[in-house]
Amino acid sequence: MWLGGHDTNLTLPWVFLISYTHMPRRIETILAQAGLHYQDITAVSSRDVIPPLHLSTTFERGSDGSYPGGFVYARHGNPTRALLEKVMTDLEGGADWSAAFTCGMQAVTAVFLAFGAQATVLLNQELYQGIRLLLDAPFGSWGLRAQVVDMTDLGALEVAMARVFADPATARVLLWLETPSNPMLQIIDVRAVIAMAEGQARLHRKDFVSVLDTTWLTPYLLQAVGPLRIDLTLASATKFLGGHSDLLAGVLTGRRRKLSHATGTTFLDLEAPIRQLQRHAGGNLPPFEAWLLLRGLKSLPARMRTHCENAHRLAHFFASHPRIAAVHYPGLPSHPGHAVHSAMMSREGLSGSMMAIQVRARDGEGEDGREEGAEVEAMVLRVVARLRVFRRATSLGGTESLCEHRRSVEGAESRTPWDLVRLSVGLEAYEDLEEDWVQALGEEG
Ligand SMILES: Cc1ncc(COP(=O)(O)O)c(C=O)c1O
């Protein structure tokens, strides 16, 4: 089988061979012409330039009983989804397969189910909150243990990792990485963490699988499967990949697998169980969302460059503003993870468009008799309420700039500072973004 979405053994159509061998290899070209490079997958006789949307749930057999189109039933595989998965595999570079789901969290669920129980998931103390909540319930009671550690402290990580690998109750380890982290943009040294896990795996003759959440950067900015030796990436395509805040999607992209540290044989290719889940449990990305996502992907490189340029300029503006107590943006040399982040990124000078700022009260402000945290929160909410270009909404990665006071969203267990605002910097004219913050920070109130 050459394509994950197909259900029958197909020989490659000659059209495909010709278009593939002459295909330009640069990712900007592959994305811009996404439908044209894989015309065989979504083949129709009208020779559409834009990939057609395939809504059929079932596909007709040939006279010999086979499936000449390569598809059987839409839960097993659909041409629009198959095209998307192929393009996502190309985008990651060094990967062998992708699987698209209804949202990022459905993709996370597929990884946990495919990995199985009697395992431990090692996570950074700061990451997208939904993943911790999913591990609490239902996966905790199912037998997948979570071990939380500060992964920015490699000494602490080494101790925690040694304990996890040595634990006889742990059959294998799932290394769950997110960099930059949500919401404080902590940077994890992925190469160092993988090298450490490889050492522990050899020592204890136990295997691990590494997953990197690339939602905030996208594989365009950070290619992880090849260069960083990550096994599997997870992207909430709801964010930058889709890019227009109009679809939910999650994509897993992986490689077929490395040698086992425990047995010396090929170890744990998660593709097979994940494909099994797609076929038999569903949760797959529907064709319309796959089509919309393909459309969004075409402009990903151009969008990401503008996102990053706007964010970079805004971070410098905040860094010298008297009412900003801290800027968390890994593109700034003052960020503690700047050097590590820059060394991991695939595109020089592009550091992402997510950032967080901590807002300082002006003199005398914030003495309104409330408890300290609530006072600070009220002060920050007054500032963001004055914004006119940045919109107050959750999520990120669309063309429009958004901001969010994370502490009030995360609830009682949150450790996020009261004065922190997370920003997703969009594609508006930079001057409008800066002027918006000038007036919001400067006004009385
Ligand atoms: C870093 C990160 N990972 C995963 C997810 C979950 O993705 P989705 O909302 O598409 O399920 C999110 C959502 O905000 C996220 O920010």
The ligand as an SDF file (V2000), in Angstrom:
LIG
                    3D

 16 16  0  0  0  0  0  0  0  0999 V2000
   -0.8620   23.7000   21.6080 C   0  0  0  0  0  0  0  0  0  0  0  0
   -2.2170   23.1060   21.3710 C   0  0  0  0  0  0  0  0  0  0  0  0
   -2.3230   21.7810   21.1880 N   0  0  0  0  0  0  0  0  0  0  0  0
   -3.5290   21.1960   20.9800 C   0  0  0  0  0  0  0  0  0  0  0  0
   -4.6980   21.9290   20.9610 C   0  0  0  0  0  0  0  0  0  0  0  0
   -6.0300   21.2530   20.7430 C   0  0  0  0  0  0  0  0  0  0  0  0
   -6.4900   21.4640   19.4450 O   0  0  0  0  0  0  0  0  0  0  0  0
   -8.0510   21.5070   19.0130 P   0  0  0  0  0  0  0  0  0  0  0  0
   -8.6620   22.7090   19.6640 O   0  0  0  0  0  0  0  0  0  0  0  0
   -8.0020   21.5750   17.5180 O   0  0  0  0  0  0  0  0  0  0  0  0
   -8.6730   20.2340   19.5000 O   0  0  0  0  0  0  0  0  0  0  0  0
   -4.6220   23.3230   21.1510 C   0  0  0  0  0  0  0  0  0  0  0  0
   -5.8580   24.1310   21.1560 C   0  0  0  0  0  0  0  0  0  0  0  0
   -5.8730   25.2930   21.5250 O   0  0  0  0  0  0  0  0  0  0  0  0
   -3.3480   23.9140   21.3440 C   0  0  0  0  0  0  0  0  0  0  0  0
   -3.2100   25.2570   21.5190 O   0  0  0  0  0  0  0  0  0  0  0  0
  1  2  1  0
  2  3  1  0
  2 15  2  0
  3  4  2  0
  4  5  1  0
  5  6  1  0
  5 12  2  0
  6  7  1  0
  7  8  1  0
  8  9  2  0
  8 10  1  0
  8 11  1  0
 12 13  1  0
 12 15  1  0
 13 14  2  0
 15 16  1  0
M  END
$$$$
